[in-house]
């Protein structure tokens, strides 16, 4: 019995020992698998569970004006987030957070419920909060309220140059302006940090794997001291003329540097677009919105004539009796006809019929060539998004009357920036200079792009003098002459066509482009005000001219440009005779793209030769018994060529002394000339 019992005990011990051995072998095999065969897999899984890789956003590059003034920069702010699955009471939590952050409690509570119901473990409560709000939340010591340090874009000058700089969204990604077009340069390259966490996901230790690379700082050609008065001036002009929008471009005609781009209406890039906000507020009207230029375009027409025909500033142009008919379409000069006058007077007085006659001499092919030469119909290449190339029809699509329309500046669409580039070609001696907006990227200076010649130097110089005539005795006289500086320019007023009614409205695109000083231009300024109202008060001269004068005067002061004239203000009585813009009357078939305008209309007797420049004193100032005989015309302000042409037209003998512009004359304007008496005309620069 004892042996049987012992055998049974031995068997049980053997089985137990075998089980222990098998169990130990299984453990050893498992350990071998864990530590040897699959060690790297389990180690990776452990790291993934205990560690997290966090992206570190790179500091966004700052934006400065040309003098180093900060226009856009990023500041560090804390953002608040929660894990809705770990919040003990969503209703209480929403009340706490809404009270401190001053946000809508019901909306926040609804979001928290949705995240919790959908098993979402992360929810932003508010991004880039203020320091005071951060400190109040931090003082509550609630572990379910968590913070993340983020960067927030800040624009310290608010609306200043906003249409150029642009803005970013909540993720600090560029949405408008340079913030969008140069996003890759500004945002830099993000870095990363590996964070060791505990069972509750709280950070214990961290290790930086890659260092973020900051975005490049940008230095613009914009000058804050010129940008601000440009914005203020265009805002006043739009409001006073009951317009809808407007723009100003200030440009260095030699280097192409853009010193200011102002666009109205304004917006504050610190504020996100609000519900119901006018979408046009963020359009850069100077770059993205083309318009029909009207008479400012005549500068191109006459430039083409100087180079492709035998016409010269003194060449007599038959402007007719005030009307011109072509292919069943008639254009009437507003108020009266000009008869025959020199080509430079066609520009100064802005005769539409004179421009048509000159355009016919140039021809469609050559005029189209010069339109393209001046850069119209093509983007300038400025580094801003949504730049419009304008509207220039191919020559094969020109209609029978297109040459007539284009000569006056219609059936074409241009931007304010394109006009600034075109005007710079006249100012700098005939070179088309690409506009430049970026002065530096980081420490690297952006090179100036080489210009190319589009006009002969002598053509450009001649056009300068002809444009000076617009200011001395033409449509810009009352509005664009400067104190201490000579200036040149051209007005424009284009009537706007209403596609809904099929008729022209009483709204206008009013514009002025010009430069100063005339002999050595330092600044080009182009002004456009869109959809002005108020009859003649909404035309180019009275609306855009004063903006030109205000902006260019400030720019000349800021850049310390030497004066080239005595520091005196033009005689008030003399400026009151300046011509006003007035749209002509169009008869016959209408092309909706053709917006008509005419400028520089001066009442004159139907059978008398027109008198250019200041008119004689009114009859009320004359002696009671005036002498009879011819009267001396007013030569003051005319060039030598124009003075000679005017004298020849009236059959009067003159004696010329000096060169440049007529400054004085004897006998004075309006004086009765005795038989054979000669008029002495003194000229000076």
C-alpha positions as CSV (number, residue, x, y, z in Angstrom):
1,X,0.0,0.0,0.0
2,X,2.8,2.3,0.9
3,X,4.5,1.6,-2.5
4,X,1.3,2.4,-4.4
5,X,0.8,5.6,-2.5
6,X,4.4,6.6,-3.1
7,X,4.0,5.9,-6.8
8,X,0.9,8.0,-7.0
9,X,2.7,10.8,-5.1
10,X,5.7,10.6,-7.5
11,X,3.4,10.8,-10.5
12,X,1.6,13.8,-9.1
13,X,5.0,15.4,-8.4
14,X,6.2,14.5,-11.9
15,X,3.1,16.0,-13.5
16,X,3.4,19.1,-11.3
17,X,7.1,19.4,-12.2
18,X,6.3,18.9,-15.9
19,X,3.7,21.6,-15.6
20,X,6.1,24.0,-13.9
21,X,8.7,23.2,-16.6
22,X,6.3,23.8,-19.4
23,X,5.1,27.0,-17.8
24,X,8.7,28.2,-17.4
25,X,9.5,27.3,-21.0
26,X,6.5,29.2,-22.2
27,X,7.6,32.2,-20.2
28,X,11.1,32.0,-21.6
29,X,9.8,31.7,-25.1
30,X,7.5,34.7,-24.6
31,X,10.4,36.7,-23.1
32,X,12.6,35.7,-26.0
33,X,9.9,36.9,-28.4
34,X,9.4,40.1,-26.5
35,X,13.0,41.0,-25.9
36,X,14.6,39.5,-29.0
37,X,12.3,38.7,-31.8
38,X,9.9,41.6,-31.5
39,X,11.9,44.0,-29.3
40,X,11.9,46.9,-31.8
41,X,8.2,46.6,-32.6
42,X,7.2,46.7,-28.9
43,X,9.7,49.5,-28.2
44,X,8.2,51.5,-31.1
45,X,4.7,50.9,-29.7
46,X,5.7,52.0,-26.3
47,X,7.3,55.2,-27.6
48,X,4.2,55.9,-29.6
49,X,2.1,55.5,-26.5
50,X,4.3,57.5,-24.2
51,X,5.7,60.1,-26.6
52,X,4.1,62.5,-29.0
53,X,5.7,64.6,-31.8
54,X,4.5,68.2,-31.7
55,X,5.1,70.6,-34.6
56,X,6.7,73.9,-33.8
57,X,5.5,76.6,-36.1
58,X,8.2,78.8,-37.5
59,X,8.1,82.5,-36.6
60,X,6.4,84.3,-39.6
61,X,8.5,86.9,-41.2
62,X,7.8,90.6,-40.5
63,X,7.0,93.3,-43.1
64,X,8.6,96.7,-43.0
65,X,8.4,99.9,-45.0
66,X,11.5,101.2,-46.8
67,X,12.6,103.2,-43.7
68,X,12.3,100.2,-41.3
69,X,8.8,101.0,-39.9
70,X,7.0,97.8,-38.8
71,X,3.9,97.2,-40.9
72,X,3.2,93.5,-40.0
73,X,4.7,91.2,-37.3
74,X,3.8,88.2,-35.2
75,X,3.4,88.2,-31.4
76,X,3.2,85.2,-29.0
77,X,-0.2,84.5,-27.4
78,X,-1.7,81.6,-25.6
79,X,-4.7,79.6,-27.0
80,X,-7.1,77.6,-24.9
81,X,-8.2,74.1,-25.6
82,X,-10.0,71.2,-23.7
83,X,-10.6,67.5,-23.8
84,X,-14.4,67.3,-23.7
85,X,-14.1,63.6,-22.6
86,X,-12.3,64.6,-19.4
87,X,-14.4,67.6,-18.5
88,X,-16.4,66.6,-15.3
89,X,-19.4,68.9,-16.1
90,X,-19.8,70.4,-19.5
91,X,-22.4,72.9,-18.5
92,X,-20.4,74.3,-15.6
93,X,-17.3,74.3,-17.8
94,X,-19.0,76.3,-20.5
95,X,-20.1,78.9,-18.0
96,X,-16.6,79.3,-16.6
97,X,-14.9,79.6,-20.0
98,X,-17.6,81.9,-21.5
99,X,-17.4,84.2,-18.6
100,X,-13.7,84.7,-18.7
101,X,-13.3,84.7,-22.5
102,X,-16.4,86.8,-23.1
103,X,-17.9,84.4,-25.7
104,X,-21.4,83.1,-26.2
105,X,-22.1,80.4,-23.5
106,X,-24.8,78.6,-25.4
107,X,-22.8,78.3,-28.5
108,X,-19.7,77.0,-26.6
109,X,-21.8,74.5,-24.6
110,X,-23.3,73.2,-27.9
111,X,-19.9,72.7,-29.4
112,X,-18.6,70.9,-26.2
113,X,-21.6,68.5,-26.3
114,X,-21.0,67.7,-30.0
115,X,-17.3,66.9,-29.4
116,X,-18.1,64.7,-26.4
117,X,-20.9,62.9,-28.2
118,X,-18.6,62.2,-31.1
119,X,-15.7,61.0,-28.9
120,X,-13.5,63.9,-29.9
121,X,-10.7,64.4,-27.4
122,X,-9.5,67.9,-28.5
123,X,-11.4,71.1,-29.0
124,X,-10.1,74.7,-29.4
125,X,-12.0,77.0,-27.1
126,X,-10.3,80.3,-28.2
127,X,-7.2,81.2,-30.1
128,X,-4.5,83.7,-29.1
129,X,-6.3,85.1,-26.1
130,X,-5.3,88.3,-24.2
131,X,-2.8,88.1,-21.4
132,X,-5.4,89.1,-18.8
133,X,-7.7,86.3,-19.9
134,X,-4.8,83.7,-19.7
135,X,-3.9,84.7,-16.2
136,X,-7.5,84.5,-15.0
137,X,-7.9,81.0,-16.4
138,X,-4.5,79.9,-15.1
139,X,-5.4,81.0,-11.6
140,X,-8.4,78.6,-11.5
141,X,-6.0,75.6,-11.4
142,X,-8.4,73.4,-13.4
143,X,-6.5,70.5,-15.0
144,X,-9.0,70.2,-17.9
145,X,-8.2,73.7,-19.1
146,X,-5.1,73.5,-21.2
147,X,-3.0,76.1,-23.1
148,X,-0.9,76.1,-26.2
149,X,1.5,79.0,-27.0
150,X,0.8,80.2,-30.5
151,X,1.7,83.2,-32.8
152,X,-0.8,85.9,-33.7
153,X,-0.3,88.2,-36.6
154,X,-0.4,91.9,-35.7
155,X,-0.7,95.0,-37.9
156,X,0.3,97.9,-35.7
157,X,-0.7,100.6,-38.2
158,X,-4.2,99.0,-38.8
159,X,-5.4,100.2,-42.2
160,X,-2.1,101.6,-43.4
161,X,-1.1,99.8,-46.7
162,X,-3.6,97.1,-45.8
163,X,-4.4,96.3,-49.5
164,X,-0.6,95.8,-50.1
165,X,0.3,93.9,-47.0
166,X,-2.9,91.8,-46.9
167,X,-4.0,89.6,-44.0
168,X,-3.9,86.0,-42.6
169,X,-6.5,83.6,-41.3
170,X,-6.7,82.0,-37.9
171,X,-4.0,79.5,-38.9
172,X,-1.8,82.4,-39.8
173,X,-1.9,81.5,-43.5
174,X,-1.9,84.4,-46.0
175,X,-5.3,85.3,-47.5
176,X,-4.7,88.7,-49.2
177,X,-2.0,90.9,-50.5
178,X,1.7,90.1,-50.0
179,X,0.7,87.8,-47.1
180,X,-0.8,85.5,-49.7
181,X,1.5,86.0,-52.7
182,X,4.7,85.6,-50.7
183,X,3.3,83.0,-48.3
184,X,6.2,80.6,-48.8
185,X,8.8,83.2,-48.0
186,X,7.0,84.6,-45.0
187,X,5.9,81.3,-43.2
188,X,9.4,79.7,-43.0
189,X,9.8,75.9,-42.2
190,X,8.3,74.4,-39.0
191,X,10.3,72.4,-36.5
192,X,9.3,69.5,-34.2
193,X,9.6,68.5,-30.5
194,X,9.2,64.9,-29.1
195,X,7.4,65.1,-25.8
196,X,7.3,62.3,-23.1
197,X,3.9,62.0,-21.4
198,X,2.4,60.2,-18.4
199,X,-0.7,58.1,-18.3
200,X,-2.9,61.2,-18.3
201,X,-1.2,62.6,-21.4
202,X,0.6,65.3,-19.4
203,X,4.1,66.3,-20.5
204,X,7.0,65.0,-18.5
205,X,10.0,65.8,-20.7
206,X,10.7,67.0,-24.2
207,X,13.5,66.9,-26.8
208,X,13.7,69.2,-29.8
209,X,14.3,67.1,-33.0
210,X,14.4,69.9,-35.6
211,X,14.7,73.6,-35.1
212,X,12.1,75.8,-36.9
213,X,13.5,78.1,-39.6
214,X,11.9,81.6,-39.4
215,X,10.3,83.1,-42.4
216,X,12.1,85.9,-44.3
217,X,11.5,89.5,-43.3
218,X,10.3,91.7,-46.2
219,X,11.3,95.3,-46.7
220,X,8.9,97.1,-49.1
221,X,9.5,100.1,-51.4
222,X,6.4,101.6,-49.7
223,X,7.2,104.8,-47.7
224,X,4.8,105.2,-44.8
225,X,5.2,109.0,-44.9
226,X,3.7,109.0,-48.4
227,X,1.3,106.1,-48.0
228,X,-0.7,107.7,-45.2
229,X,-1.4,111.1,-47.0
230,X,-2.3,109.1,-50.2
231,X,-4.9,107.1,-48.3
232,X,-6.3,110.1,-46.6
233,X,-6.5,112.1,-49.8
234,X,-8.2,109.4,-51.8
235,X,-10.7,108.7,-49.0
236,X,-11.8,112.4,-49.0
237,X,-12.0,112.5,-52.7
238,X,-14.3,109.4,-52.9
239,X,-16.6,110.7,-50.2
240,X,-16.8,114.2,-51.4
241,X,-17.6,113.1,-55.0
242,X,-20.0,110.5,-53.8
243,X,-17.9,107.8,-55.6
244,X,-17.7,104.2,-54.7
245,X,-14.0,103.4,-54.8
246,X,-10.7,104.9,-55.7
247,X,-6.9,104.3,-55.9
248,X,-3.6,106.2,-55.9
249,X,-0.2,104.9,-57.1
250,X,3.0,106.9,-56.4
251,X,6.0,105.6,-58.3
252,X,9.7,106.4,-58.9
253,X,9.8,106.7,-62.7
254,X,13.4,105.6,-63.0
255,X,13.8,102.6,-60.6
256,X,10.1,101.6,-60.6
257,X,9.9,101.7,-56.8
258,X,6.3,101.9,-55.6
259,X,6.2,104.5,-52.9
260,X,2.5,104.2,-52.1
261,X,-0.5,102.2,-53.3
262,X,-3.7,103.5,-51.7
263,X,-7.1,101.8,-52.3
264,X,-10.5,102.8,-51.1
265,X,-12.6,101.5,-49.3
266,X,-10.2,100.6,-46.5
267,X,-10.1,97.5,-44.2
268,X,-8.3,96.6,-41.0
269,X,-6.3,93.4,-41.4
270,X,-6.4,92.9,-37.6
271,X,-10.1,92.1,-38.0
272,X,-11.4,89.0,-39.8
273,X,-14.0,89.6,-42.5
274,X,-17.3,90.3,-40.8
275,X,-20.7,89.1,-41.8
276,X,-22.2,91.4,-44.4
277,X,-18.9,93.1,-45.0
278,X,-18.6,94.7,-48.4
279,X,-16.3,92.2,-50.4
280,X,-14.9,95.1,-52.4
281,X,-13.3,96.5,-49.3
282,X,-10.4,94.0,-49.6
283,X,-10.0,94.5,-53.4
284,X,-6.8,96.3,-54.3
285,X,-8.5,98.7,-56.9
286,X,-5.1,100.0,-58.1
287,X,-4.0,96.5,-59.2
288,X,-7.1,94.3,-59.7
289,X,-9.9,96.5,-61.0
290,X,-9.6,97.8,-64.6
291,X,-11.5,100.8,-65.9
292,X,-11.9,102.8,-69.1
293,X,-9.4,105.7,-68.7
294,X,-10.9,108.3,-71.0
295,X,-8.7,111.3,-71.9
296,X,-5.6,110.4,-69.9
297,X,-5.1,107.8,-72.7
298,X,-4.6,110.7,-75.2
299,X,-1.0,110.8,-74.0
300,X,-0.5,107.4,-75.7
301,X,-2.3,108.5,-78.9
302,X,-0.2,111.6,-79.2
303,X,3.1,109.8,-78.4
304,X,2.3,107.4,-81.2
305,X,1.6,110.3,-83.5
306,X,5.0,112.0,-82.7
307,X,6.8,108.8,-83.6
308,X,4.8,107.4,-86.6
309,X,3.6,110.6,-88.4
310,X,5.0,114.0,-89.3
311,X,2.9,115.7,-86.7
312,X,4.6,117.9,-84.2
313,X,3.4,119.9,-81.1
314,X,2.7,123.0,-83.3
315,X,1.1,121.0,-86.2
316,X,-2.4,122.4,-86.7
317,X,-5.3,120.0,-86.2
318,X,-8.7,120.6,-87.6
319,X,-11.1,120.0,-84.7
320,X,-14.0,121.0,-86.8
321,X,-17.1,122.8,-85.6
322,X,-17.7,120.5,-82.7
323,X,-18.9,117.2,-84.2
324,X,-17.4,114.3,-86.0
325,X,-19.2,111.4,-87.8
326,X,-17.8,108.0,-88.7
327,X,-19.7,104.9,-89.8
328,X,-23.0,106.3,-88.6
329,X,-21.7,107.4,-85.2
330,X,-21.3,111.0,-84.3
331,X,-19.2,112.5,-81.5
332,X,-20.0,116.1,-80.4
333,X,-17.5,118.2,-78.6
334,X,-19.2,119.5,-75.4
335,X,-20.4,123.1,-75.6
336,X,-18.6,124.2,-78.8
337,X,-16.1,123.4,-81.4
338,X,-12.4,124.3,-81.3
339,X,-11.8,125.0,-85.0
340,X,-8.2,124.6,-85.9
341,X,-5.5,124.5,-83.2
342,X,-2.0,123.2,-82.5
343,X,-1.6,119.5,-81.5
344,X,-0.3,120.5,-78.1
345,X,-3.5,122.4,-77.5
346,X,-5.5,119.3,-78.5
347,X,-3.9,117.7,-75.4
348,X,-4.1,120.7,-73.2
349,X,-7.8,121.4,-74.0
350,X,-8.5,117.6,-74.3
351,X,-10.4,117.9,-77.6
352,X,-11.9,114.5,-78.4
353,X,-12.3,115.3,-82.1
354,X,-8.7,116.5,-82.2
355,X,-7.7,113.2,-80.7
356,X,-9.7,111.3,-83.2
357,X,-8.1,113.2,-86.1
358,X,-4.7,112.4,-84.7
359,X,-5.6,108.8,-84.2
360,X,-6.8,108.5,-87.8
361,X,-3.3,109.8,-88.9
362,X,-1.6,107.2,-86.8
363,X,-3.8,104.3,-88.0
364,X,-5.2,101.2,-86.1
365,X,-2.1,99.0,-86.5
366,X,0.4,101.6,-85.2
367,X,-1.9,102.8,-82.4
368,X,-2.4,99.2,-81.2
369,X,1.3,98.7,-81.3
370,X,1.9,101.7,-79.0
371,X,-0.9,100.6,-76.7
372,X,1.0,97.4,-76.1
373,X,4.3,99.1,-76.0
374,X,3.1,101.1,-73.1
375,X,2.3,97.9,-71.2
376,X,-1.4,98.0,-71.5
377,X,-3.2,94.6,-71.9
378,X,-0.4,92.8,-69.9
379,X,0.3,92.4,-66.2
380,X,3.1,94.5,-64.8
381,X,4.5,91.6,-62.8
382,X,4.1,93.3,-59.4
383,X,4.2,90.7,-56.6
384,X,0.6,91.1,-55.6
385,X,-2.2,88.5,-56.1
386,X,-5.1,89.0,-58.6
387,X,-3.3,91.6,-60.8
388,X,-5.5,92.4,-63.8
389,X,-3.9,92.6,-67.3
390,X,-6.5,95.2,-68.2
391,X,-8.6,94.9,-71.4
392,X,-7.1,95.5,-74.9
393,X,-8.9,93.8,-77.8
394,X,-6.8,92.1,-80.4
395,X,-6.6,94.2,-83.6
396,X,-8.6,91.7,-85.5
397,X,-11.5,92.4,-83.1
398,X,-11.5,96.1,-83.6
399,X,-14.8,97.5,-85.1
400,X,-15.1,100.2,-87.7
401,X,-15.3,102.9,-85.1
402,X,-12.8,101.4,-82.7
403,X,-9.9,103.6,-83.9
404,X,-12.1,106.6,-83.1
405,X,-12.9,105.3,-79.6
406,X,-9.5,104.1,-78.6
407,X,-7.9,107.4,-79.7
408,X,-10.0,109.0,-77.0
409,X,-9.2,106.3,-74.4
410,X,-12.2,104.0,-74.7
411,X,-12.8,100.4,-75.7
412,X,-9.7,99.7,-73.5
413,X,-9.5,98.9,-69.8
414,X,-6.5,99.8,-67.6
415,X,-5.5,99.7,-64.0
416,X,-4.1,102.6,-62.0
417,X,-0.8,100.8,-61.7
418,X,-0.6,100.3,-65.5
419,X,-1.2,104.1,-66.0
420,X,1.6,104.8,-63.5
421,X,3.9,102.6,-65.5
422,X,2.9,104.2,-68.7
423,X,3.3,107.7,-67.3
424,X,6.7,106.8,-66.0
425,X,7.9,106.0,-69.5
426,X,7.2,109.6,-70.5
427,X,8.7,111.0,-67.3
428,X,12.0,109.0,-67.5
429,X,12.8,109.6,-71.1
430,X,11.0,106.7,-72.9
431,X,11.8,103.6,-70.8
432,X,9.1,101.1,-69.6
433,X,10.1,100.3,-66.1
434,X,8.6,97.3,-64.3
435,X,7.1,98.4,-60.9
436,X,9.1,97.1,-57.9
437,X,7.4,96.5,-54.5
438,X,10.0,94.4,-52.6
439,X,13.2,96.2,-51.6
440,X,14.7,93.3,-49.6
441,X,14.0,89.7,-48.7
442,X,15.7,89.1,-45.4
443,X,19.2,90.7,-45.9
444,X,19.2,90.2,-49.6
445,X,18.4,93.2,-51.8
446,X,16.0,92.5,-54.6
447,X,17.6,93.8,-57.9
448,X,16.0,96.3,-60.1
449,X,14.6,94.8,-63.3
450,X,16.2,96.4,-66.4
451,X,13.7,98.6,-68.3
452,X,13.3,98.6,-72.1
453,X,12.9,101.5,-74.4
454,X,9.5,102.2,-75.9
455,X,9.9,105.8,-77.0
456,X,12.7,107.9,-78.4
457,X,14.1,110.2,-75.8
458,X,13.1,113.3,-77.8
459,X,9.5,112.0,-78.0
460,X,9.3,111.6,-74.3
461,X,10.8,115.1,-73.7
462,X,8.3,116.6,-76.1
463,X,5.4,114.8,-74.4
464,X,6.6,116.2,-71.0
465,X,6.3,119.7,-72.3
466,X,2.9,119.0,-73.9
467,X,1.6,117.5,-70.6
468,X,3.0,120.6,-68.8
469,X,0.7,122.6,-71.0
470,X,-2.3,120.8,-69.5
471,X,-1.3,122.2,-66.1
472,X,-0.3,125.7,-67.3
473,X,-3.3,126.5,-69.5
474,X,-5.4,123.4,-69.9
475,X,-7.8,121.2,-68.1
476,X,-5.5,120.7,-65.1
477,X,-4.7,124.4,-64.5
478,X,-7.0,125.0,-61.6
479,X,-6.3,121.7,-59.9
480,X,-2.7,120.4,-60.5
481,X,-0.3,123.3,-60.4
482,X,2.2,123.2,-57.5
483,X,3.8,125.7,-55.2
484,X,7.5,125.8,-55.9
485,X,7.5,123.0,-58.5
486,X,6.7,122.7,-62.2
487,X,4.3,119.8,-62.9
488,X,2.8,118.0,-65.9
489,X,-0.2,115.7,-66.3
490,X,-3.5,114.8,-67.9
491,X,-7.0,114.7,-66.7
492,X,-9.7,112.1,-67.7
493,X,-13.4,111.6,-67.2
494,X,-15.1,108.5,-68.6
495,X,-18.9,108.1,-68.5
496,X,-20.0,104.7,-67.1
497,X,-22.3,102.5,-69.2
498,X,-25.2,100.8,-67.4
499,X,-25.5,97.3,-68.9
500,X,-28.9,96.8,-67.3
501,X,-30.6,99.8,-68.9
502,X,-28.4,100.0,-72.0
503,X,-27.7,103.7,-71.4
504,X,-24.9,105.8,-70.1
505,X,-25.3,106.9,-66.5
506,X,-24.4,110.2,-64.8
507,X,-21.5,108.4,-63.0
508,X,-17.9,108.8,-64.1
509,X,-14.4,107.3,-63.7
510,X,-12.4,110.4,-62.8
511,X,-8.6,110.3,-63.1
512,X,-5.4,112.3,-63.2
513,X,-1.9,111.2,-64.0
514,X,1.2,113.4,-63.8
515,X,4.7,114.0,-62.5
516,X,7.0,116.7,-61.1
517,X,9.3,118.5,-61.6
518,X,8.9,118.6,-65.4
519,X,12.6,118.9,-66.4
520,X,13.8,116.1,-64.1
521,X,10.8,114.2,-62.9
522,X,11.2,112.6,-59.5
523,X,7.7,111.4,-58.8
524,X,4.8,110.0,-60.8
525,X,1.3,110.1,-59.3
526,X,-1.8,108.5,-60.8
527,X,-5.3,109.0,-59.2
528,X,-8.5,107.3,-60.0
529,X,-11.9,107.8,-58.4
530,X,-14.6,105.4,-59.6
531,X,-18.3,106.1,-60.1
532,X,-18.3,109.7,-59.1
533,X,-21.5,111.7,-59.2
534,X,-22.6,115.3,-59.2
535,X,-22.2,116.5,-62.8
536,X,-19.1,118.5,-63.5
537,X,-18.1,118.2,-59.9
538,X,-17.4,114.5,-60.6
539,X,-15.0,115.0,-63.5
540,X,-11.3,114.2,-63.5
541,X,-10.0,117.7,-63.0
542,X,-12.0,118.7,-59.9
543,X,-12.0,115.2,-58.3
544,X,-8.6,113.6,-59.1
545,X,-6.6,116.8,-59.7
546,X,-6.5,118.0,-56.0
547,X,-5.6,114.5,-54.9
548,X,-2.6,114.6,-57.3
549,X,-1.5,118.0,-56.0
550,X,-1.8,117.0,-52.3
551,X,0.0,113.6,-52.7
552,X,2.8,114.8,-54.9
553,X,3.4,117.9,-52.8
554,X,3.9,115.7,-49.8
555,X,6.0,113.2,-51.7
556,X,8.3,115.9,-53.0
557,X,8.7,117.2,-49.4
558,X,9.4,113.8,-48.0
559,X,12.0,113.0,-50.6
560,X,13.5,116.5,-50.3
561,X,13.4,117.1,-54.1
562,X,14.9,120.6,-55.0
563,X,12.4,123.2,-56.1
564,X,12.6,124.5,-59.6
565,X,10.1,127.4,-59.4
566,X,9.7,130.4,-57.1
567,X,7.9,129.4,-53.9
568,X,4.7,131.2,-54.9
569,X,1.1,130.2,-55.3
570,X,-0.5,130.7,-58.8
571,X,-2.6,133.8,-59.1
572,X,-6.1,133.0,-57.9
573,X,-7.8,135.0,-60.6
574,X,-5.8,133.3,-63.2
575,X,-6.6,129.8,-62.1
576,X,-10.3,130.5,-62.2
577,X,-10.3,130.4,-66.0
578,X,-9.1,126.8,-66.1
579,X,-11.2,124.5,-68.3
580,X,-13.6,122.0,-66.9
581,X,-14.3,118.4,-68.0
582,X,-17.5,117.6,-69.8
583,X,-18.7,114.5,-71.5
584,X,-19.6,114.8,-75.2
585,X,-22.9,113.9,-76.8
586,X,-22.8,110.6,-78.8
587,X,-25.2,109.9,-81.6
588,X,-25.6,106.7,-83.6
589,X,-24.9,103.0,-82.7
590,X,-23.4,102.6,-79.3
591,X,-20.8,100.0,-78.2
592,X,-21.3,99.2,-74.5
593,X,-17.6,99.1,-74.0
594,X,-17.1,102.6,-75.3
595,X,-17.4,105.1,-72.4
596,X,-17.3,108.6,-73.8
597,X,-15.9,111.8,-72.2
598,X,-14.5,115.1,-73.3
599,X,-12.6,117.8,-71.4
600,X,-11.4,121.3,-71.5
601,X,-14.4,123.1,-72.9
602,X,-14.2,127.0,-72.9
603,X,-17.2,129.1,-74.2
604,X,-16.3,131.0,-77.3
605,X,-18.1,133.1,-79.9
606,X,-19.2,131.0,-82.8
607,X,-17.2,132.9,-85.4
608,X,-14.2,133.9,-83.3
609,X,-11.0,132.0,-83.0
610,X,-10.7,130.4,-79.6
611,X,-8.3,132.1,-77.1
612,X,-6.1,129.6,-75.2
613,X,-5.0,130.4,-71.7
614,X,-6.4,133.1,-69.4
615,X,-9.3,135.1,-70.8
616,X,-9.3,139.0,-70.9
617,X,-10.7,140.8,-67.9
618,X,-14.5,140.8,-67.9
619,X,-16.4,143.7,-69.6
620,X,-17.4,145.1,-66.2
621,X,-13.8,146.0,-65.6
622,X,-13.2,147.7,-68.9
623,X,-13.4,151.5,-69.4
624,X,-16.7,153.0,-70.2
625,X,-15.7,153.9,-73.7
626,X,-13.2,151.2,-74.8
627,X,-11.0,151.7,-77.8
628,X,-11.7,149.8,-81.0
629,X,-9.3,147.4,-82.7
630,X,-7.9,144.0,-82.2
631,X,-6.9,142.9,-78.7
632,X,-3.8,141.2,-77.5
633,X,-4.4,137.5,-76.8
634,X,-3.1,135.9,-73.7
635,X,0.2,134.2,-74.4
636,X,1.1,133.7,-70.7
637,X,1.8,130.0,-69.9
638,X,2.2,129.0,-73.6
639,X,5.3,127.4,-75.1
640,X,7.2,129.3,-77.8
641,X,5.7,127.1,-80.5
642,X,2.2,127.6,-79.3
643,X,2.6,131.3,-78.9
644,X,3.8,131.5,-82.5
645,X,1.0,129.4,-83.7
646,X,-1.6,131.5,-81.9
647,X,-0.1,134.7,-83.2
648,X,-0.1,133.4,-86.8
649,X,-3.7,132.2,-86.4
650,X,-4.7,135.8,-85.5
651,X,-2.3,137.5,-87.9
652,X,-0.5,139.4,-85.1
653,X,3.2,140.3,-85.1
654,X,5.2,139.2,-82.1
655,X,8.7,139.6,-80.8
656,X,10.1,136.6,-78.8
657,X,12.7,136.9,-76.1
658,X,14.1,134.0,-74.2
659,X,13.2,130.3,-74.2
660,X,10.8,128.1,-72.3
661,X,7.3,129.2,-71.2
662,X,5.8,132.7,-71.7
663,X,6.0,134.5,-68.4
664,X,5.1,138.1,-69.4
665,X,3.9,140.0,-72.4
666,X,3.5,143.6,-73.4
667,X,0.9,144.9,-74.2
668,X,-0.9,142.8,-71.5
669,X,-3.7,140.3,-72.5
670,X,-6.9,142.1,-73.6
671,X,-5.2,145.4,-74.4
672,X,-6.3,147.1,-77.6
673,X,-3.5,147.0,-80.2
674,X,-2.8,150.1,-82.3
675,X,-2.2,149.6,-86.0
676,X,1.0,147.6,-86.6
677,X,1.8,147.4,-82.9
678,X,4.0,144.3,-82.1
679,X,3.5,142.2,-79.0
680,X,6.7,141.5,-76.9
681,X,6.6,138.0,-75.4
682,X,9.2,137.2,-72.7
683,X,9.9,133.5,-72.1
684,X,11.7,131.8,-69.2
685,X,12.1,128.3,-67.8
